């Protein structure tokens, strides 16, 4: 699935998730690859008969009408498309007693593997989301003696799973304790904190161990090295460590710092790749490099000068389509960038959602 297809499918999913039925009036149908579409049509016709027993007159009408729209749409097909088919039909009006019957359908670029019929207050979108969410996930741990943050990185998004604090002060307080006893207490406290971090990391990462591509750990030299070298992480997670990095912070900003310093090992992750490209663009901007942005994009595309086009997914869909097709006509790479990380937001907010790395100056 290329960038444009993924963008359009993600936009459809977001639109479907924004719809809410007043009652159980929203119909979701998934037809897997190779399944007989006539069997689905017959099933929906039978469901119309069942819906006639609904007590509420308006709900009964909305459900039967949604099913009829779905049936008429499916009859346009002689057979199920090669990768299957998903259809969504229902009354999405926000006003009681007013019908706003809409229908959506999609033939995805990857096979649908599940058969679903459901009538509910919301559409079933999880099977489509599974097609656009990257399966590979990376684990991130930012750690020092006082705080730790555990996160996952998947595609173009990181998610903080757990934040921990130790209560560690690191300072000797008056009270008659011997220096040796105080140091022992501090060592025990540090050990217990690392044990806790290891337990929370296991809770976060082990359930997804099959998709866990690697773990990156960051923090001040001594603490993170003690954590990595000690018996704190589950043995299966220890095998997944792919990098250990020096970072300054261990809160959420530390996670972002860790991602930034780990580009060498995270180069397959979409967000890291896009961050790198936008950073290249910014360097070119400062040093008068081969870059353009804003309204100058069109001239660069017409000249065939664009190497990589960076466009924000916040742009109107028509503009994204136009820019995408113009770029692909000259074999340029295209990245459709969300704004949920710093560089993506900067692309949208500062440069109008359009920037390009060039093969040569225009």
N, C-alpha and C positions, 0 to 999 in steps of 0.2 A: 504494500500500500504506500503510494507516494505521499508527499507533503500535502498536496491539494486534496486528495481523497480522504486522508486522515482529518484534515481541517473540516471538510464538509460533513463527514460522519460525526465528528465531535460537536459541530454546530447543531446538527439534527438532534443528537442526544440531549444537548442542553435545552433545546426548544421543547422536546417531549417532556423533559423533567420539570419544566416550568408550568406545564398544564395540570390542572386539578379538576376532577369531576365533582359535581355537587353530590352525586351518589355513585354507586358502582355502575358507571355508564361508559367507561373507557375500555375499548377492546384492543388487546394486543395479540397479534398472531405471528408466530415464527414457524416457517416451513423449512426444514433442513434440506440440504442438497440431496437430490435423488428421490425425494418423497413425492407421491402422486398428489398434484394440486387439486384434482377433482375430489379426493377424499376429504380435503380441508373444506372445500366448498359445501360438501354434503354435511360435514360436521357443523358448520356455521348455520346452515339451513335448519338443522335439528335444534340448535341453540335458540333460533328465533321462536320455535314452537315452545320451548321451555320458558323463554322470556315473556310469553303471553300470559303467564301465571303471576307475573309481578303485580302486586296490589296497587302501587302508585301509578296512576295513569300517565303522568309526565315521565317518570322513570322508565316505564314499560315502553313508551313511544321512543324515547331516546336510545334505549338499548336495541330495540328492533330496527330502528332506522340506521344505527351505527353498523349493525350486522349486515343490513341490506347493502349499505355503501361498500362494505368490505367484500361482500359476495360479488357485486357488480364489478368491482375493481379486479378481483382475481379471475373473473371470466374473460378478461382481456388477454390472459396468457394461455397458450396452448399447453404449456408444460412448465414445471418449476424451473427457474433459471439455474444455471450450473452451480452457483454458489449458494443457492437457497434464496429465501425472500423473507422480508419482515414488513408487516403492515400494522398501522395504528389508526383507529377510527373511533370517533366519539364526540359527544357534546361537551365543548370546552367553554361554554358561556359562563360568565361570572354572575349572571343574573338569573335568579330562580324564575322558571316559567318561560324563559327565552332560549330558543334553541340556536346554537352556533355549532353545527356539525362539520367537523373537519376530518381530513384523511391524509395520512403520510405513508409513503412506502419507500423501501430501499432494497436494491440488489447489491449487497456488499462485495468488496473486492476479495474477501477471504470467506471460506465456507462457514455457513451457519450449521451447527452440529446438534441443535436441540429443537424439539417441536413443542410449541407452547400455544395454548389458547387460554386467555385470562380476561375476565371482565372485572374491573376494579375502579377505584377512585383515582388511580394514577396508572400511567403506562409502564409496562415492563421494559426497562432499558438495559438491564445488566448484560444480556448476551451481546448487544452492540458495544457496550463499554469494554467488554473483554477483548473485542477486536482492535480497539485503539489504544488500550493501556499496555505499555511495554511489559513483557513478562519478567525480564531481568530486573533484579533489584539489588542495590548496594546498601550495606549497612555503614553507618557513620557514628563514631563515638569521639566526642571531645571531652577530655578529662584533665583535671588537676586535683589537688588535695581538698579543695573547697567545693567545687561544683562539677557536674558532669551533664552532658546532653547527649541523648541517644536519638538518632534519626534514621530515616530511610530515604534513599534517592531512587526515583523511578521515573524514567522518561524525562519530562520537562518540569518535574516537581519534586521538592523535598518535603518530608513530613516529620516534624518533631514528635517522637513517640513518648519520651520521658525526660523530665528535668529532675536532677537530684542535687541535694546539698548535704554536706557532711557536718556542719557546725564546727569544723576545724578552725582554730584560731592561729596556730603556729607561733604563738607568743607565750613566754613563760610568765605566769602570774604569781604574785606574792601569795604566800599561804603556808610556807614551811615545807613544801615538797622538795625533795632532793632533785637535783638536776637529772640524775640517772632515772629516777622513778617517773619524772615528768616526760622524759624522752621515750620511755617505754610506753606510757599512756598514749602519747602522740602516735607512736608507731602502731599500736593496737587500733587506734581510731582510724588511721589511714588504711590499715589492712581491712578492717570491717567495711569501710566505705568502698574499697575496691571489690570486695565480695558482693556487696549490694549492687554495684554497677554490673558485675558479671551476671548476677541473677536477672536483673532487668533486661540486659542485652539478650539473654537466653529467651526470656518471655517475648521479646520483640522479634527476634530473628529466626529462632528454631522452627516456628510454624510455617515459615516460607523458605526453609532451607534448600528445597529443590530449585527455587528460582533465585536464590541468593548467589550473585555472581562474585561478590567479594566484600570484605570489610576493610574500611580505612579508619585508622585511629590517630588522633592528634592531641597535642597538649604540650606543656613544658617537658623538657627532656627527661628529667628524673622520673616524674610520676607516670607518664605514659609508658616509658620503658619498663618500669616495675610492673605495670599492669599487663603488658604484653608478655614479659618474661615469666611472670608468676603464674600460679595455678588458679587464675580467676575466671577466665573464659571457658565455656564448655568446649570439650576437645574437638567437636565437629566445627565449632565456630573458629577455633584457633587455626584450623586448616584453611579457612577462608580469608585470613588476613593477607591483603595484597600490598599494603603500604602503611607506613608509620611516618607522620609528618609533624614538624615543629610548628605550632600555632600559638598565638598570643591569648586568645579568648576561648572560653569553654561554655558560653551560653549559646543562644541561637546565632549570634553573629559569628561565634566560633565555628559553627557548622558551615556557614557560608564561606568563612575563611578556609576551612578544611577542603571544601569543594573546589575553591579557587586554586589551592596549592596542589591539588591532586589531579589536575588535567591530564598529566602524563599517563595515569592509570585508569582514568574515567572517560577516556576519549570517545567511547562508544555511547555514552549517555547523551541523550538529546539536549538537555539543558546545558551541560558542560560544553558540548560542541557549539551551541548557539552563543553562549557566553564568550567563547574564544573568538568566534567570528566577529561579534560586535566589538570586542576589545581590539581586534585587528583594525576594524573600521575607525575606532576612536584614535588609535595611534596614527593612522593615515590622515585623520583630520588635523591632528596636532602638527604633523611633520610634512604637510602638503603632499600626501601620498596619492595613490591611484584610487580615489573614492569619490562618490557623489551621493547626494541625498535630496529629498524633497522633489521639487518640480524638475530638477536636472536629470532625474532618473529616466524620463522618456527619451531624451536625446541620446543618453548612453545606451539604452536598449536599441534604439533605431540604428546606432552605429555599430552594434554587435560588440560593444566594449565590456559588457557586464560579465564578470566571472561568477560572482555569487550575489543574488538578490535577497535582501532581508526585508520582509514585509510583516507588519504587525497584524495579528488576527483580529484586531479591533477595527480595521478598515472595513468599509462596506464590501459585501461579498462580490458585487459586480466589479469593483476595482481590483480586488484580489484576483478574480478570474482573469481580468484583462492583463494585469501585470504578469501573472503566472504564464499565460499563453505566450506573451511577448518574449519573456525570458527563455522559455523552453524552445522557442523558434530559433534561438541562437545558441542552443546547447548550454545555457547558463544554469548553474545550480540555484535552487530556490529554497529558502527557509521561511516558513510561516511561524512567526514567533509570538508566544503568549506574553502577557505583561506581569506574570506572577513571580518574576525575579528581577533584580535590580537593572540589569542591562536590557531586558525585554521592556521594562517600563520606560527606560530612557529612550529606547528606539521609538516608542509610541509618543511619549510626552515631549521630547526635545526635537525629534527629527521627523515628526509627522507620520511615523509608521513606515517610512520608505528610506532605505539606504542600500548602497551597493559597493562591493569591492570590484575593482575594474581590472581587466587584462592590460589595458593601456589608457593613458590619459585621453580625455575627450577635449 
